[in-house]
Amino acid sequence: MNNVGHNIFKIFFILFIIFILSLLIKLIFNNMTSTSSRSRVINQNIKPIVLLLDLDRTMIGDIVPQSEEFHIIKDINYELKILDKKTISFNFKRLQKELRENIIRPYLLKFLNLARSYNNVEIFVYTASEDKWAKTIIPQIEKAMNFKFNRPILTRNNTLIKNNNFRKSIKNVKPQIFKSIKKKYGLKNIEELKYITLFDDTKNVLLENRLQIKVPAYNYLYQIDYLRSFPDYIINKYYILIENRLNIPHSSNLNGFKSKYYNFMKLRSQYSDANNKKYKTDIYWKKVYKVFKQNIENTSFSKLIRLLNSI
């Protein structure tokens, strides 16, 4: 019995050693694979390639309903704070779900993950959206995708006004980009930032026009019910603030408001149903993914921009 017990112990000990060795081999292999995929370097002399991405209609659809809801809650909370009343919480978890399932453009994350797999590609958001709103919504988009953009977030504060229009400028944002990444690449001079391009749906929005990649606009609209966040007593007291934000004509009483509100919602829903059909099969970022993957390691930067503009 002692010999049998000893043999059984030896067998279990050998199996345990094999199990530990297999875990170590798997860990080493996974680490090598991860390092290999994350350390790919593009052929631009190991200089950073900076991708600037517009927000609205480029990375996401029409987010007006979600922005309106956010600002309605903000307006009502302002009044509640004056009265020292409990404020209404904005449901960011619900927003992230709506972003992930309905608003973020198809295949965007697939492209972002590909671009990020090269360790000399840097991805910044450059939007003409108002600064406070941009810095509210972009972290929610990041959480929805489990992806983080470079900082700083470039917003309306980083645009120039030309002929009453917000225009974007690489020259204008280069100092912020340089400051953000110079340590990683050991950059000594801002002129070493040679490879920068902007993906944007607005034609000629970039002053350095040859560096813009013109993106077909994505206007998918996910309509929501603005009243979903409010108990009845809040609607009863503050419906005029809701009318103000939605540009609904003022009502003299609650019934009048509800009649106008539901007519407004009916028209919005009809519009979104008709509008969204053409965007259900959008594959723009899938095409970008393919062109980027096929050309990024063996094509000049200027040619890559031309190829991406031909999509």
C-alpha positions as CSV (number, residue, x, y, z in Angstrom):
1,M,0.0,0.0,0.0
2,N,2.9,2.3,0.8
3,N,4.4,1.7,-2.7
4,V,1.0,2.3,-4.3
5,G,0.5,5.5,-2.4
6,H,4.0,6.6,-3.3
7,N,3.4,5.9,-7.0
8,I,0.1,7.8,-6.9
9,F,1.9,10.7,-5.3
10,K,4.6,10.7,-8.0
11,I,2.0,10.6,-10.8
12,F,0.1,13.6,-9.2
13,F,3.4,15.5,-8.7
14,I,4.4,15.0,-12.4
15,L,0.9,16.1,-13.6
16,F,1.2,19.1,-11.4
17,I,4.6,20.0,-12.8
18,I,3.3,19.6,-16.4
19,F,0.3,21.8,-15.6
20,I,2.5,24.6,-14.2
21,L,4.9,24.3,-17.2
22,S,1.9,24.6,-19.6
23,L,0.7,27.7,-17.8
24,L,4.1,29.3,-18.0
25,I,4.5,28.4,-21.8
26,K,1.0,29.9,-22.5
27,L,1.8,33.0,-20.5
28,I,5.1,33.5,-22.3
29,F,3.5,33.0,-25.7
30,N,0.6,35.4,-25.0
31,N,3.1,38.0,-23.8
32,M,5.2,37.6,-27.0
33,T,2.1,37.8,-29.2
34,S,0.8,40.9,-27.3
35,T,4.2,42.6,-27.5
36,S,4.6,41.8,-31.2
37,S,1.1,43.2,-32.1
38,R,1.5,46.3,-30.0
39,S,5.1,47.1,-31.0
40,R,4.5,47.3,-34.8
41,V,6.1,50.4,-36.1
42,I,5.2,52.1,-39.4
43,N,7.9,53.0,-41.9
44,Q,7.9,56.7,-41.3
45,N,11.3,56.6,-39.6
46,I,9.7,55.8,-36.3
47,K,8.2,59.3,-36.1
48,P,4.7,59.7,-34.7
49,I,1.7,59.6,-37.0
50,V,-1.1,61.7,-35.6
51,L,-4.7,60.9,-36.5
52,L,-7.2,63.7,-35.6
53,L,-10.8,62.5,-35.6
54,D,-13.8,64.8,-35.7
55,L,-16.7,63.7,-33.5
56,D,-20.2,64.5,-34.8
57,R,-21.2,62.7,-38.0
58,T,-17.6,61.2,-38.3
59,M,-17.3,58.9,-35.3
60,I,-20.9,59.1,-34.1
61,G,-24.3,59.9,-35.5
62,D,-26.6,62.8,-34.7
63,I,-26.4,63.1,-30.9
64,V,-28.7,66.1,-30.6
65,P,-31.4,64.2,-28.6
66,Q,-28.9,63.1,-26.0
67,S,-27.4,66.6,-25.8
68,E,-30.9,68.1,-25.4
69,E,-31.7,65.7,-22.6
70,F,-28.5,66.5,-20.8
71,H,-29.1,70.2,-21.0
72,I,-32.8,69.9,-20.0
73,I,-31.7,68.1,-16.8
74,K,-29.0,70.8,-16.3
75,D,-31.5,73.6,-16.6
76,I,-34.0,72.0,-14.2
77,N,-31.2,71.2,-11.7
78,Y,-30.2,74.9,-11.7
79,E,-33.7,75.8,-10.5
80,L,-33.7,72.9,-8.0
81,K,-30.4,74.1,-6.5
82,I,-31.8,77.6,-6.0
83,L,-34.6,76.1,-4.0
84,D,-32.2,73.7,-2.2
85,K,-34.1,70.7,-3.5
86,K,-32.7,67.3,-4.6
87,T,-31.4,67.4,-8.1
88,I,-32.0,64.9,-11.0
89,S,-29.1,62.6,-11.8
90,F,-28.2,62.1,-15.5
91,N,-28.1,58.4,-16.3
92,F,-24.6,58.0,-17.8
93,K,-24.8,54.2,-17.8
94,R,-27.9,54.4,-20.0
95,L,-26.1,56.9,-22.3
96,Q,-23.2,54.5,-22.7
97,K,-25.5,51.7,-23.7
98,E,-27.2,53.9,-26.3
99,L,-23.9,55.1,-27.6
100,R,-22.6,51.5,-27.9
101,E,-25.7,50.0,-29.5
102,N,-27.0,52.9,-31.6
103,I,-24.9,56.0,-31.9
104,I,-21.3,55.1,-32.4
105,R,-20.6,54.6,-36.1
106,P,-20.2,50.9,-37.2
107,Y,-16.7,49.5,-37.4
108,L,-15.2,52.6,-35.8
109,L,-13.8,50.6,-32.8
110,K,-12.3,48.0,-35.2
111,F,-10.3,50.7,-37.0
112,L,-9.3,52.4,-33.7
113,N,-7.9,49.2,-32.3
114,L,-6.0,48.5,-35.6
115,A,-4.5,52.0,-35.5
116,R,-3.6,51.7,-31.8
117,S,-1.8,48.4,-32.5
118,Y,1.0,50.5,-34.0
119,N,3.0,52.1,-31.3
120,N,3.8,55.3,-33.3
121,V,0.2,56.1,-34.1
122,E,-1.5,58.7,-31.8
123,I,-5.2,59.3,-31.9
124,F,-6.7,62.6,-30.8
125,V,-10.3,63.9,-31.0
126,Y,-10.6,67.3,-32.7
127,T,-14.2,68.6,-32.6
128,A,-15.9,72.0,-33.0
129,S,-18.3,71.0,-30.3
130,E,-18.5,73.3,-27.2
131,D,-15.7,72.5,-24.8
132,K,-17.8,71.5,-21.8
133,W,-20.1,69.2,-23.8
134,A,-17.2,67.6,-25.7
135,K,-15.4,66.9,-22.4
136,T,-18.6,65.3,-21.0
137,I,-19.6,63.1,-24.0
138,I,-16.1,61.9,-25.1
139,P,-15.3,60.1,-21.8
140,Q,-18.8,58.4,-22.2
141,I,-17.9,57.3,-25.7
142,E,-14.6,55.9,-24.4
143,K,-16.4,53.9,-21.7
144,A,-18.9,52.6,-24.3
145,M,-16.1,51.4,-26.5
146,N,-13.5,50.5,-23.8
147,F,-11.0,52.7,-25.7
148,K,-9.2,55.8,-24.7
149,F,-8.1,58.7,-27.0
150,N,-5.0,60.7,-26.5
151,R,-5.2,63.8,-24.3
152,P,-5.9,66.7,-24.6
153,I,-9.3,66.6,-26.1
154,L,-9.3,69.3,-28.8
155,T,-12.5,71.3,-28.9
156,R,-14.1,74.5,-30.2
157,N,-11.6,76.3,-28.0
158,N,-8.9,75.1,-30.4
159,T,-10.7,76.3,-33.6
160,L,-10.4,79.6,-35.5
161,I,-13.4,81.7,-36.6
162,K,-13.2,82.5,-40.3
163,N,-16.2,84.1,-42.1
164,N,-18.4,83.3,-39.1
165,N,-17.5,79.6,-39.3
166,F,-15.4,77.4,-37.0
167,R,-12.3,76.3,-38.9
168,K,-9.8,73.7,-37.7
169,S,-6.1,74.2,-38.0
170,I,-3.2,71.7,-37.5
171,K,-0.8,74.6,-37.0
172,N,-3.1,75.8,-34.2
173,V,-3.2,72.5,-32.3
174,K,0.4,71.3,-33.0
175,P,1.8,72.8,-29.8
176,Q,-0.7,70.8,-27.6
177,I,0.0,67.6,-29.6
178,F,3.7,68.2,-29.4
179,K,3.6,68.8,-25.6
180,S,1.5,65.6,-25.2
181,I,3.8,63.2,-27.0
182,K,7.2,64.7,-27.2
183,K,8.5,62.7,-24.2
184,K,7.4,59.4,-25.7
185,Y,9.3,60.0,-29.0
186,G,12.1,62.2,-27.6
187,L,11.1,65.1,-29.8
188,K,13.2,68.2,-29.5
189,N,11.4,70.4,-32.1
190,I,7.8,70.9,-33.0
191,E,8.8,70.6,-36.7
192,E,9.5,66.9,-36.1
193,L,5.7,66.5,-36.1
194,K,5.4,65.8,-39.8
195,Y,2.6,63.3,-40.2
196,I,-0.7,64.7,-39.1
197,T,-4.1,64.3,-40.7
198,L,-7.8,65.0,-39.9
199,F,-10.8,62.8,-40.5
200,D,-13.8,65.2,-40.8
201,D,-17.2,65.1,-42.6
202,T,-17.2,68.9,-43.1
203,K,-15.8,69.9,-46.4
204,N,-12.8,72.3,-46.3
205,V,-13.1,72.7,-42.5
206,L,-9.3,72.3,-42.2
207,L,-7.2,75.3,-43.1
208,E,-4.4,72.9,-44.3
209,N,-6.9,71.4,-46.7
210,R,-4.5,68.9,-48.3
211,L,-4.2,67.1,-44.9
212,Q,-7.9,66.5,-44.5
213,I,-9.5,63.2,-45.1
214,K,-13.1,63.9,-46.2
215,V,-15.5,61.6,-44.4
216,P,-19.1,60.9,-45.6
217,A,-21.5,62.2,-43.0
218,Y,-23.1,59.7,-40.7
219,N,-26.4,61.3,-39.5
220,Y,-28.0,58.3,-37.7
221,L,-30.3,59.7,-35.1
222,Y,-31.4,57.7,-32.0
223,Q,-34.5,59.5,-30.7
224,I,-35.3,59.3,-27.0
225,D,-38.2,60.4,-24.7
226,Y,-37.0,63.4,-22.8
227,L,-39.5,62.9,-20.0
228,R,-38.1,59.5,-19.0
229,S,-35.8,61.0,-16.4
230,F,-38.4,63.1,-14.6
231,P,-41.1,62.3,-12.0
232,D,-44.5,63.9,-12.7
233,Y,-44.1,66.7,-10.2
234,I,-41.0,67.9,-11.9
235,I,-42.7,67.9,-15.4
236,N,-45.7,69.7,-13.9
237,K,-43.5,72.5,-12.4
238,Y,-40.8,72.8,-15.1
239,Y,-42.3,72.0,-18.4
240,I,-41.6,75.5,-19.7
241,L,-37.8,74.7,-19.4
242,I,-38.4,71.6,-21.5
243,E,-40.2,73.7,-24.1
244,N,-37.4,76.2,-24.2
245,R,-34.7,73.6,-24.9
246,L,-36.8,71.8,-27.6
247,N,-38.0,75.1,-29.2
248,I,-41.6,74.0,-28.6
249,P,-44.1,77.0,-28.4
250,H,-45.0,77.9,-24.9
251,S,-48.1,76.4,-23.3
252,S,-50.4,78.0,-20.7
253,N,-50.9,74.7,-18.9
254,L,-49.7,71.2,-18.5
255,N,-52.2,69.6,-20.9
256,G,-51.2,72.1,-23.6
257,F,-47.6,71.2,-23.1
258,K,-48.2,67.5,-23.3
259,S,-50.2,67.9,-26.5
260,K,-47.4,69.9,-28.2
261,Y,-44.7,67.6,-26.8
262,Y,-46.2,64.4,-28.1
263,N,-46.8,66.0,-31.5
264,F,-43.1,67.1,-31.4
265,M,-42.0,63.5,-30.6
266,K,-44.2,62.1,-33.3
267,L,-42.6,64.3,-35.9
268,R,-39.1,63.5,-34.6
269,S,-39.7,59.8,-34.7
270,Q,-41.1,59.9,-38.2
271,Y,-38.0,61.9,-39.3
272,S,-35.6,59.4,-37.6
273,D,-37.3,56.4,-39.1
274,A,-37.0,57.8,-42.6
275,N,-33.6,59.3,-42.1
276,N,-31.9,56.2,-40.5
277,K,-32.6,53.8,-43.3
278,K,-29.7,54.9,-45.4
279,Y,-27.2,54.6,-42.5
280,K,-28.1,51.1,-41.3
281,T,-25.6,49.6,-43.8
282,D,-22.8,52.1,-43.3
283,I,-19.4,50.6,-43.7
284,Y,-17.1,53.7,-44.0
285,W,-14.8,52.7,-41.1
286,K,-14.6,49.2,-42.4
287,K,-13.2,50.5,-45.7
288,V,-10.8,52.8,-43.8
289,Y,-9.7,49.7,-41.8
290,K,-8.9,47.8,-45.0
291,V,-7.0,50.6,-46.7
292,F,-5.1,51.5,-43.6
293,K,-4.1,47.9,-43.0
294,Q,-3.0,47.3,-46.6
295,N,-1.0,50.4,-47.0
296,I,0.3,51.8,-43.7
297,E,3.5,49.9,-43.6
298,N,4.6,50.3,-47.2
299,T,3.1,53.6,-48.4
300,S,4.1,57.2,-48.0
301,F,2.0,59.3,-45.7
302,S,0.9,61.6,-48.5
303,K,-0.2,58.7,-50.7
304,L,-2.0,57.1,-47.7
305,I,-4.1,60.3,-47.4
306,R,-4.9,60.2,-51.1
307,L,-6.0,56.5,-50.8
308,L,-8.2,57.3,-47.8
309,N,-9.8,60.2,-49.6
310,S,-10.7,57.9,-52.5
311,I,-13.0,55.8,-50.3
